[in-house]
């Protein structure tokens, strides 16, 4: 499992937190999703062999947010 923190721009409310949490938790191998609305970050664990980082970023971006990798 790999841990990563993503900067997610455009989140402004609890609905945004629920949306980002739902789209990431729905992906195979993604675990322990923590969305920090105030900090604009999403921290999660995932298996890159099952779910590449590109897939996670695309899922969040397809929900209307901008994603940048902060920490791996």
Secondary structure, DSSP 4 states (H G I P E B T S, - for coil): -EEEEEEEET--SHHHHHHHHHHHHTSTT-EEEEEETTTTEEEEEE-TTTS-HHHHHHHHHTTT-EEEEEE-
